[in-house]
Amino acid sequence: EGSDVRFAQEFTGGSLLGGSRQFLETTASAAFFVPVDFTDTYRTYFRFFGDFGLLWPNGDKPIPMLTRYRLGGAENMRGYDNLSLGPKYGILQAPNSEAKVINKGGNRKLLFQAEYFMPIIKEANINGLVFYDMGRVYDESEEMNLTGFNRDVGFGFRWITPVAPFRFEWAYPIENGRPGDLKFIFYLGY
């Protein structure tokens, strides 16, 4: 039970630090843990998490393409392919060719997660969970509002070992989900 709140400001390049990359990043995240005790020895809990990020120029150079925000994968939007969510645009690779659509990423992100954990085998440190994720990445030209979020739901279990925490999760994207879109996630870490 309890909470974990973090704020960070990163400075990269600019007139003071120099370098080929020039941008600022502001981030804020918060996690709240709410216990639900069924007996004196059986404790479950909810974890509510929110994450916000903002990238902005620190000089005359654009935000580097690899630095821009993208969501998707085991660390945030579990029902989607790794780094697949974000503003997209088409580029031509050759004259008279079809445009290839790429995820250019955005300069702002919002992520919200709700998870419910319950002990399955307490002696072996194996917990089950169900979860709901929602998030969105915004381009500079987009107004930041609380609509158009990508969402997913899922379940799984986590095994805390002396070597590392093991995550086994299955996630399903709510938008445009089709049978067979269930994603399996194996991940080391929280």
ChimeraX commands (.cxc) that place a marker at each C-alpha (Angstrom):
marker #1 position 0.00,0.00,0.00 radius 0.5
marker #1 position 1.11,3.59,-0.44 radius 0.5
marker #1 position 2.14,5.74,-3.37 radius 0.5
marker #1 position 5.10,6.58,-5.57 radius 0.5
marker #1 position 5.14,10.01,-7.24 radius 0.5
marker #1 position 7.95,11.19,-9.54 radius 0.5
marker #1 position 8.72,14.41,-11.41 radius 0.5
marker #1 position 11.73,14.90,-13.69 radius 0.5
marker #1 position 13.17,17.55,-15.97 radius 0.5
marker #1 position 15.89,16.61,-18.48 radius 0.5
marker #1 position 18.03,19.10,-20.38 radius 0.5
marker #1 position 19.81,17.93,-23.55 radius 0.5
marker #1 position 22.05,20.20,-25.61 radius 0.5
marker #1 position 21.08,23.82,-26.07 radius 0.5
marker #1 position 23.33,26.87,-25.95 radius 0.5
marker #1 position 24.71,25.98,-22.51 radius 0.5
marker #1 position 25.43,22.26,-22.98 radius 0.5
marker #1 position 26.10,22.16,-26.74 radius 0.5
marker #1 position 25.84,18.95,-28.74 radius 0.5
marker #1 position 23.97,17.84,-31.82 radius 0.5
marker #1 position 20.68,17.16,-30.00 radius 0.5
marker #1 position 18.73,19.95,-28.37 radius 0.5
marker #1 position 15.53,19.21,-26.46 radius 0.5
marker #1 position 13.92,19.29,-23.04 radius 0.5
marker #1 position 11.84,16.52,-21.50 radius 0.5
marker #1 position 9.39,16.96,-18.65 radius 0.5
marker #1 position 7.88,13.84,-17.09 radius 0.5
marker #1 position 5.53,13.10,-14.22 radius 0.5
marker #1 position 4.26,9.74,-13.02 radius 0.5
marker #1 position 2.31,8.47,-10.04 radius 0.5
marker #1 position 1.40,5.03,-8.76 radius 0.5
marker #1 position -1.12,4.41,-5.99 radius 0.5
marker #1 position -1.49,1.05,-4.24 radius 0.5
marker #1 position -4.80,0.28,-2.52 radius 0.5
marker #1 position -4.97,-2.95,-0.46 radius 0.5
marker #1 position -8.06,-5.14,-0.21 radius 0.5
marker #1 position -7.79,-7.60,2.70 radius 0.5
marker #1 position -10.14,-10.59,2.58 radius 0.5
marker #1 position -8.62,-12.24,5.67 radius 0.5
marker #1 position -5.68,-11.54,7.99 radius 0.5
marker #1 position -3.42,-13.58,5.69 radius 0.5
marker #1 position -4.91,-12.96,2.23 radius 0.5
marker #1 position -4.20,-9.48,0.87 radius 0.5
marker #1 position -4.97,-8.36,-2.67 radius 0.5
marker #1 position -4.36,-4.88,-4.00 radius 0.5
marker #1 position -5.11,-2.42,-6.79 radius 0.5
marker #1 position -2.37,-0.46,-8.53 radius 0.5
marker #1 position -3.41,2.75,-10.29 radius 0.5
marker #1 position -0.72,4.36,-12.46 radius 0.5
marker #1 position -0.52,7.52,-14.55 radius 0.5
marker #1 position 2.34,8.78,-16.73 radius 0.5
marker #1 position 2.74,12.08,-18.60 radius 0.5
marker #1 position 5.61,13.14,-20.84 radius 0.5
marker #1 position 6.37,16.32,-22.78 radius 0.5
marker #1 position 9.24,16.89,-25.23 radius 0.5
marker #1 position 10.03,20.41,-26.43 radius 0.5
marker #1 position 12.83,22.03,-28.41 radius 0.5
marker #1 position 15.81,23.55,-26.61 radius 0.5
marker #1 position 17.25,25.58,-29.45 radius 0.5
marker #1 position 16.76,25.63,-33.19 radius 0.5
marker #1 position 16.91,21.88,-33.90 radius 0.5
marker #1 position 13.86,19.57,-34.04 radius 0.5
marker #1 position 13.27,16.84,-31.48 radius 0.5
marker #1 position 15.24,13.77,-32.67 radius 0.5
marker #1 position 13.11,11.07,-34.32 radius 0.5
marker #1 position 14.38,8.31,-32.00 radius 0.5
marker #1 position 13.60,10.39,-28.89 radius 0.5
marker #1 position 9.94,11.02,-29.77 radius 0.5
marker #1 position 7.27,9.16,-27.80 radius 0.5
marker #1 position 5.71,5.92,-28.98 radius 0.5
marker #1 position 3.58,3.51,-26.96 radius 0.5
marker #1 position 2.96,-0.21,-27.26 radius 0.5
marker #1 position 4.54,-3.31,-25.81 radius 0.5
marker #1 position 5.17,-4.92,-22.43 radius 0.5
marker #1 position 6.10,-1.71,-20.61 radius 0.5
marker #1 position 2.92,0.29,-21.30 radius 0.5
marker #1 position 0.18,-0.69,-23.82 radius 0.5
marker #1 position 0.43,-4.47,-23.58 radius 0.5
marker #1 position -2.22,-5.30,-26.20 radius 0.5
marker #1 position -0.28,-3.60,-29.02 radius 0.5
marker #1 position 2.95,-4.31,-30.85 radius 0.5
marker #1 position 6.10,-2.75,-29.44 radius 0.5
marker #1 position 6.27,1.03,-30.10 radius 0.5
marker #1 position 3.41,0.83,-32.64 radius 0.5
marker #1 position 1.20,3.64,-31.26 radius 0.5
marker #1 position 1.83,7.25,-32.20 radius 0.5
marker #1 position 1.33,9.79,-34.98 radius 0.5
marker #1 position 2.02,8.29,-38.38 radius 0.5
marker #1 position 2.87,9.76,-41.76 radius 0.5
marker #1 position 3.76,8.47,-45.20 radius 0.5
marker #1 position 7.12,8.81,-46.93 radius 0.5
marker #1 position 8.05,8.04,-50.52 radius 0.5
marker #1 position 11.10,5.86,-50.92 radius 0.5
marker #1 position 11.30,6.31,-54.69 radius 0.5
marker #1 position 9.45,8.32,-57.34 radius 0.5
marker #1 position 6.21,6.65,-58.47 radius 0.5
marker #1 position 6.21,4.32,-55.45 radius 0.5
marker #1 position 3.55,3.91,-52.81 radius 0.5
marker #1 position 4.03,5.86,-49.62 radius 0.5
marker #1 position 5.34,3.82,-46.71 radius 0.5
marker #1 position 3.56,4.65,-43.44 radius 0.5
marker #1 position 5.86,5.02,-40.43 radius 0.5
marker #1 position 5.28,5.92,-36.81 radius 0.5
marker #1 position 7.08,9.23,-36.40 radius 0.5
marker #1 position 6.20,9.49,-32.69 radius 0.5
marker #1 position 4.86,12.46,-30.80 radius 0.5
marker #1 position 5.99,15.13,-28.40 radius 0.5
marker #1 position 3.41,14.36,-25.65 radius 0.5
marker #1 position 2.14,11.14,-24.11 radius 0.5
marker #1 position -0.48,10.11,-21.58 radius 0.5
marker #1 position -0.74,6.63,-20.10 radius 0.5
marker #1 position -3.12,5.27,-17.47 radius 0.5
marker #1 position -3.14,1.74,-16.03 radius 0.5
marker #1 position -5.33,-0.07,-13.50 radius 0.5
marker #1 position -4.18,-3.45,-12.22 radius 0.5
marker #1 position -5.61,-5.83,-9.62 radius 0.5
marker #1 position -3.17,-8.30,-8.01 radius 0.5
marker #1 position -4.07,-11.40,-6.01 radius 0.5
marker #1 position -1.84,-14.11,-4.51 radius 0.5
marker #1 position -2.12,-17.47,-6.31 radius 0.5
marker #1 position 0.68,-19.42,-4.60 radius 0.5
marker #1 position 1.83,-17.20,-1.74 radius 0.5
marker #1 position 4.74,-19.46,-0.68 radius 0.5
marker #1 position 6.23,-19.32,-4.20 radius 0.5
marker #1 position 5.60,-15.55,-4.66 radius 0.5
marker #1 position 3.24,-16.09,-7.62 radius 0.5
marker #1 position 0.56,-13.43,-8.04 radius 0.5
marker #1 position -2.24,-13.28,-10.58 radius 0.5
marker #1 position -3.44,-10.02,-12.10 radius 0.5
marker #1 position -6.03,-8.48,-14.36 radius 0.5
marker #1 position -5.37,-5.12,-15.99 radius 0.5
marker #1 position -6.71,-2.29,-18.12 radius 0.5
marker #1 position -4.40,0.10,-20.02 radius 0.5
marker #1 position -5.23,3.27,-21.92 radius 0.5
marker #1 position -2.84,5.67,-23.57 radius 0.5
marker #1 position -2.27,8.12,-26.35 radius 0.5
marker #1 position 0.61,9.92,-28.07 radius 0.5
marker #1 position 0.06,13.43,-29.44 radius 0.5
marker #1 position 1.77,15.20,-32.32 radius 0.5
marker #1 position 2.73,18.89,-32.09 radius 0.5
marker #1 position -0.21,19.85,-34.30 radius 0.5
marker #1 position -2.78,17.94,-32.19 radius 0.5
marker #1 position -4.75,19.47,-29.35 radius 0.5
marker #1 position -4.22,17.53,-26.15 radius 0.5
marker #1 position -7.58,16.21,-24.98 radius 0.5
marker #1 position -8.84,13.12,-23.21 radius 0.5
marker #1 position -10.41,11.41,-26.24 radius 0.5
marker #1 position -9.12,8.94,-28.80 radius 0.5
marker #1 position -7.19,6.75,-26.36 radius 0.5
marker #1 position -6.01,3.30,-27.35 radius 0.5
marker #1 position -7.15,0.72,-24.79 radius 0.5
marker #1 position -6.45,-2.88,-23.89 radius 0.5
marker #1 position -7.41,-5.43,-21.23 radius 0.5
marker #1 position -5.70,-8.56,-20.04 radius 0.5
marker #1 position -4.68,-11.01,-17.37 radius 0.5
marker #1 position -1.58,-12.85,-16.30 radius 0.5
marker #1 position 0.67,-13.79,-13.44 radius 0.5
marker #1 position 3.96,-12.62,-12.00 radius 0.5
marker #1 position 6.49,-14.82,-10.32 radius 0.5
marker #1 position 8.96,-13.05,-8.05 radius 0.5
marker #1 position 12.15,-15.15,-7.94 radius 0.5
marker #1 position 15.58,-14.45,-6.41 radius 0.5
marker #1 position 16.93,-14.09,-9.97 radius 0.5
marker #1 position 14.35,-11.66,-11.37 radius 0.5
marker #1 position 10.60,-11.04,-11.51 radius 0.5
marker #1 position 9.02,-13.01,-14.36 radius 0.5
marker #1 position 5.89,-11.66,-16.08 radius 0.5
marker #1 position 3.51,-13.83,-18.12 radius 0.5
marker #1 position 0.60,-11.80,-19.48 radius 0.5
marker #1 position -2.05,-11.97,-22.19 radius 0.5
marker #1 position -3.47,-8.69,-23.51 radius 0.5
marker #1 position -6.22,-7.86,-25.98 radius 0.5
marker #1 position -6.58,-4.49,-27.78 radius 0.5
marker #1 position -10.11,-3.16,-27.38 radius 0.5
marker #1 position -10.15,-1.02,-30.55 radius 0.5
marker #1 position -10.11,-2.99,-33.79 radius 0.5
marker #1 position -9.53,-6.21,-31.89 radius 0.5
marker #1 position -10.16,-9.38,-33.86 radius 0.5
marker #1 position -9.98,-13.03,-32.83 radius 0.5
marker #1 position -6.31,-13.93,-32.78 radius 0.5
marker #1 position -5.22,-10.46,-31.61 radius 0.5
marker #1 position -4.53,-11.74,-28.09 radius 0.5
marker #1 position -0.89,-10.90,-27.36 radius 0.5
marker #1 position 1.30,-13.06,-25.13 radius 0.5
marker #1 position 3.94,-11.21,-23.11 radius 0.5
marker #1 position 6.94,-12.74,-21.39 radius 0.5
marker #1 position 9.01,-10.11,-19.67 radius 0.5
marker #1 position 11.72,-9.91,-17.01 radius 0.5
marker #1 position 11.12,-7.07,-14.56 radius 0.5
marker #1 position 8.15,-5.24,-13.14 radius 0.5
marker link #1:1,2 radius 0.2
marker link #1:2,3 radius 0.2
marker link #1:3,4 radius 0.2
marker link #1:4,5 radius 0.2
marker link #1:5,6 radius 0.2
marker link #1:6,7 radius 0.2
marker link #1:7,8 radius 0.2
marker link #1:8,9 radius 0.2
marker link #1:9,10 radius 0.2
marker link #1:10,11 radius 0.2
marker link #1:11,12 radius 0.2
marker link #1:12,13 radius 0.2
marker link #1:13,14 radius 0.2
marker link #1:14,15 radius 0.2
marker link #1:15,16 radius 0.2
marker link #1:16,17 radius 0.2
marker link #1:17,18 radius 0.2
marker link #1:18,19 radius 0.2
marker link #1:19,20 radius 0.2
marker link #1:20,21 radius 0.2
marker link #1:21,22 radius 0.2
marker link #1:22,23 radius 0.2
marker link #1:23,24 radius 0.2
marker link #1:24,25 radius 0.2
marker link #1:25,26 radius 0.2
marker link #1:26,27 radius 0.2
marker link #1:27,28 radius 0.2
marker link #1:28,29 radius 0.2
marker link #1:29,30 radius 0.2
marker link #1:30,31 radius 0.2
marker link #1:31,32 radius 0.2
marker link #1:32,33 radius 0.2
marker link #1:33,34 radius 0.2
marker link #1:34,35 radius 0.2
marker link #1:35,36 radius 0.2
marker link #1:36,37 radius 0.2
marker link #1:37,38 radius 0.2
marker link #1:38,39 radius 0.2
marker link #1:39,40 radius 0.2
marker link #1:40,41 radius 0.2
marker link #1:41,42 radius 0.2
marker link #1:42,43 radius 0.2
marker link #1:43,44 radius 0.2
marker link #1:44,45 radius 0.2
marker link #1:45,46 radius 0.2
marker link #1:46,47 radius 0.2
marker link #1:47,48 radius 0.2
marker link #1:48,49 radius 0.2
marker link #1:49,50 radius 0.2
marker link #1:50,51 radius 0.2
marker link #1:51,52 radius 0.2
marker link #1:52,53 radius 0.2
marker link #1:53,54 radius 0.2
marker link #1:54,55 radius 0.2
marker link #1:55,56 radius 0.2
marker link #1:56,57 radius 0.2
marker link #1:57,58 radius 0.2
marker link #1:58,59 radius 0.2
marker link #1:59,60 radius 0.2
marker link #1:60,61 radius 0.2
marker link #1:61,62 radius 0.2
marker link #1:62,63 radius 0.2
marker link #1:63,64 radius 0.2
marker link #1:64,65 radius 0.2
marker link #1:65,66 radius 0.2
marker link #1:66,67 radius 0.2
marker link #1:67,68 radius 0.2
marker link #1:68,69 radius 0.2
marker link #1:69,70 radius 0.2
marker link #1:70,71 radius 0.2
marker link #1:71,72 radius 0.2
marker link #1:72,73 radius 0.2
marker link #1:73,74 radius 0.2
marker link #1:74,75 radius 0.2
marker link #1:75,76 radius 0.2
marker link #1:76,77 radius 0.2
marker link #1:77,78 radius 0.2
marker link #1:78,79 radius 0.2
marker link #1:79,80 radius 0.2
marker link #1:80,81 radius 0.2
marker link #1:81,82 radius 0.2
marker link #1:82,83 radius 0.2
marker link #1:83,84 radius 0.2
marker link #1:84,85 radius 0.2
marker link #1:85,86 radius 0.2
marker link #1:86,87 radius 0.2
marker link #1:87,88 radius 0.2
marker link #1:88,89 radius 0.2
marker link #1:89,90 radius 0.2
marker link #1:90,91 radius 0.2
marker link #1:91,92 radius 0.2
marker link #1:92,93 radius 0.2
marker link #1:93,94 radius 0.2
marker link #1:94,95 radius 0.2
marker link #1:95,96 radius 0.2
marker link #1:96,97 radius 0.2
marker link #1:97,98 radius 0.2
marker link #1:98,99 radius 0.2
marker link #1:99,100 radius 0.2
marker link #1:100,101 radius 0.2
marker link #1:101,102 radius 0.2
marker link #1:102,103 radius 0.2
marker link #1:103,104 radius 0.2
marker link #1:104,105 radius 0.2
marker link #1:105,106 radius 0.2
marker link #1:106,107 radius 0.2
marker link #1:107,108 radius 0.2
marker link #1:108,109 radius 0.2
marker link #1:109,110 radius 0.2
marker link #1:110,111 radius 0.2
marker link #1:111,112 radius 0.2
marker link #1:112,113 radius 0.2
marker link #1:113,114 radius 0.2
marker link #1:114,115 radius 0.2
marker link #1:115,116 radius 0.2
marker link #1:116,117 radius 0.2
marker link #1:117,118 radius 0.2
marker link #1:118,119 radius 0.2
marker link #1:119,120 radius 0.2
marker link #1:120,121 radius 0.2
marker link #1:121,122 radius 0.2
marker link #1:122,123 radius 0.2
marker link #1:123,124 radius 0.2
marker link #1:124,125 radius 0.2
marker link #1:125,126 radius 0.2
marker link #1:126,127 radius 0.2
marker link #1:127,128 radius 0.2
marker link #1:128,129 radius 0.2
marker link #1:129,130 radius 0.2
marker link #1:130,131 radius 0.2
marker link #1:131,132 radius 0.2
marker link #1:132,133 radius 0.2
marker link #1:133,134 radius 0.2
marker link #1:134,135 radius 0.2
marker link #1:135,136 radius 0.2
marker link #1:136,137 radius 0.2
marker link #1:137,138 radius 0.2
marker link #1:138,139 radius 0.2
marker link #1:139,140 radius 0.2
marker link #1:140,141 radius 0.2
marker link #1:141,142 radius 0.2
marker link #1:142,143 radius 0.2
marker link #1:143,144 radius 0.2
marker link #1:144,145 radius 0.2
marker link #1:145,146 radius 0.2
marker link #1:146,147 radius 0.2
marker link #1:147,148 radius 0.2
marker link #1:148,149 radius 0.2
marker link #1:149,150 radius 0.2
marker link #1:150,151 radius 0.2
marker link #1:151,152 radius 0.2
marker link #1:152,153 radius 0.2
marker link #1:153,154 radius 0.2
marker link #1:154,155 radius 0.2
marker link #1:155,156 radius 0.2
marker link #1:156,157 radius 0.2
marker link #1:157,158 radius 0.2
marker link #1:158,159 radius 0.2
marker link #1:159,160 radius 0.2
marker link #1:160,161 radius 0.2
marker link #1:161,162 radius 0.2
marker link #1:162,163 radius 0.2
marker link #1:163,164 radius 0.2
marker link #1:164,165 radius 0.2
marker link #1:165,166 radius 0.2
marker link #1:166,167 radius 0.2
marker link #1:167,168 radius 0.2
marker link #1:168,169 radius 0.2
marker link #1:169,170 radius 0.2
marker link #1:170,171 radius 0.2
marker link #1:171,172 radius 0.2
marker link #1:172,173 radius 0.2
marker link #1:173,174 radius 0.2
marker link #1:174,175 radius 0.2
marker link #1:175,176 radius 0.2
marker link #1:176,177 radius 0.2
marker link #1:177,178 radius 0.2
marker link #1:178,179 radius 0.2
marker link #1:179,180 radius 0.2
marker link #1:180,181 radius 0.2
marker link #1:181,182 radius 0.2
marker link #1:182,183 radius 0.2
marker link #1:183,184 radius 0.2
marker link #1:184,185 radius 0.2
marker link #1:185,186 radius 0.2
marker link #1:186,187 radius 0.2
marker link #1:187,188 radius 0.2
marker link #1:188,189 radius 0.2
marker link #1:189,190 radius 0.2
view
